[in-house]
Amino acid sequence: MLIWERPEPPDRPTPAPLSRERIVRAAIRLADADGLDAVSLRKVAAALDVGPMRLYGYLGTKEELLDLMVDAVQAEIRPAGDGWREVLRSLAEAIRRAVHRHEWYADLIGGRPQFGPNALARSEALMAGLDGIDVDSVMPAVSAVDSYVAGAVRKEIAERRAERATGMDKHQYQVAYGPYLERAFATGRFPALEKVVRDAVHLDADETFRIGLDCVLDGIAARLAAPGQPS
């Protein structure tokens, strides 16, 4: 029986009452503070001031705990809007906000089946909001947005972690590597790259995400409007 359908142990009076919700909240606090490596059944039990064996009445493995954590974050992602484009934009932005609150979530996006109650509620809200798209086009459109968001937020989180590890932000990297790039461009071997680096507008993370998302949504719109596509 899946964790979502398995009943919890009955309540009992103890100095440290437990529930799946309390366990998951404790695990998320650990992960928010120190990443997924900080999450284990032993560490969660210690944070709740109980013995590790007590947790096994509520879940069987760390994998089940991760499933519960992912589903808890799904409750923070509720797409809304008028029309398919705004619904998909809302979905993308909500996922990004959730990842910024919970960096560890970026490590689990797309890697686990999402069938928990919050994930199903999110999917229901999403499908209802995409009612104007032909049923055969819904999943490819959602998958395109999901794939874009997953790649974008993982890159953002990787950059954050690199900054913390090295103590260098993006500007400091540019200063450090600037002389090397100048020497590389002076060879004349990279004219197209040099033009982009010197002349293109350099966007911040929010602008980069928004414009990239617009490119994906524009592509979906063109696909939906193409001759021969279901309307």
N, C-alpha and C positions, 0 to 999 in steps of 0.2 A: 504494500500500500504506500502511495506517495506521501511525502511529508505533509502535503496540503490536506490530505484526507485522514491522517492518523490522529486519533483523539489524544489530547493531553492528559497527563495523570490528574486525578482529582485533587482539588485544593486540600491542603492540610495545614494546620497551624504550626508554623516554624518560625524561628528568629529571622530567617531569610526566605520569604516566600518567592516562588519561582513561577514563571510562565514563559512560553516561547517568545512573547513580545519583549519581556525583560531581558531574556538571553540575547535576542537579536539587537536590542538597543545597546547593550553592553559591548557586543562585538563590533557594532558600527562605531561606537566611541573609540575603541582601540584602533580600528582601521583608519578612522579619520585622523587620529593623532600620529600613528606610526606606520601606516600601510598594512597590507594584507599579511606580511610576515609577523605582525604583532598579534594575529588572530589564531588562537588554538583553543580547543575545548578547555585545556588546563588554565590558560590565561583568562579566558572568559569566566570560568568558575572562580578564579581568584578575585577578579574584579567584582563579582557578585557576592564574595565572601561565603562560598559554599564549596563542598567537595566536588571534584570533577565527575564522580559517579552519579551525582544527582542530575547532571545534565542529560544523561543517557535515557532518562524517562521521557525527555522532550524531543530529542533528536538522536540519530544514531552515529553520524559521522560529521567530520568537518565539511565535507561536500554538501551535506544537507544544510549545514549552517550557512554556507556561502549562498545556497539557493534562497534561503530565507532572507539573507541580507540584500541580495539583488532585488527580491520582490518588495522589500520594504522601501527601497529607493524608487521602485516603479510607482509607488503611491505619490511621489513628488512630480511625476510626469503625466500631465493631463492635457493633451492637445485640444485646442478649441479654435473657433474662428468661423468666418462666413466664406464658404467656397473652399475647394480642395487646396488651392495654393496657400491660403492663410492657415489652414489646418496643418499642412505639412511643414510650413515655416514654424508654427507654434510647437509642433513636435520636436523639430530640430533644436530650437532655442531652449526648450524645456530640458532636453537631454543634456545639452551643454551646461546649463545652470546646475543640473544635478551633479555632473562630473566635477564642476568647479567646487561644489560643496563637499564632494566625496571623491577625492582623486583616485582612490582604489577602484572605483566603479569603472574607470576607463580600462582597467586590466581585465575586466570580466565581460565587457560589452561584446555581444556576438558569440561568446565562447560557451554559453550555457543555455539550455532550453528554458524559455520563460513562460511557464504555465501556471504560476502562482496566482492567487486571487487578484492581487493588484495588477499584475501583468495582463490578466484577462480583461479587467476593467479598463485598463489603458487601451488595449486593442479594440474593445467594443466602442469606446468613445472615438477612437481613430476611424474605425470602419464606418461608424454612423456619420462622421464628419465628411467622409469621402463618398457619400452616397451619390454624388453627381458624376462620378467616374465609372465607366463600364467595369463590371466586375472582373473581367480578365485583365484589366490594366491596373487594378488597385495594387496588387502585390508587387509587380515590377516597379511601380512608382514609389511605394513605401521602401522597398529594398534599396533603391537608388539613393533615397534620402538617408536611410539608416547607414549605408556604406560610406557616404560622404561624411556624415557626422562622426562615425566611429574613427575614420582616418584623421579628421580634423582635430578632434578632442584628444586623441592619443598623441598627436604631434604637440599640441599645446602642453599637455601634462609632461611629456618627455622634456620639453624645453624648460618647464618649471623645475623639474628634478635636476636637470643639468646645471641650472643656475644655482640651485642650493648646493649641489655637490662641488662646483668649481668656485662659487662666489663671484661669478662673472655674469652680468646681464647681457642682453643682446647688444647694447651699445658698446660695452666693454669688449665683447667678441669682435665687433667691427673694427674697433681701434687696434686690437691686438693683431688681427689678420689683414688689416688694410695694407700695410707695406708689402706683404706677400702678394696680394691681389694686384697691386700696382705693378710689381715686377712681372707677374704673369701676363697682364694686359699689354705691357710694353713689348712683349714678344710678337704681338700682332696675330697670335693664333686664336684669339677668342673675341672677335669683333662683335658678334651678336650678343654674347654674354656681357661684354663691357658696356654696350649701349643700354641694356636693361638695367645694369647695376648703377650706371651714372645718371640715366635720364628718367627711369620709371618712377612713379610715385610710390613711396614706401609706406605701406599701410600698417596700422596697428592690428592686434589680434582680433578685435571685434569687427573691424572693417573687412579684414581678410575673410573671416568666417561668413559675414553677411554676403559679400560679393560672390564667394564660392558657392554659397547656397543658392543665390539668385541664378547662377549658371546652371545648376542642377534643375531648378524649378523651370527655368526657361526651356531646357531640353525636354522636360516632361510635357510642358505645354505644347511645344512643337510636335512632339510625338502624338499627343492626343488629337492635334489639329490636322495631322497628315492624312491625305486621301487614303481611303480604305481602312482607316482605323475606326473601331466602333465608337459611337458617340454616346 
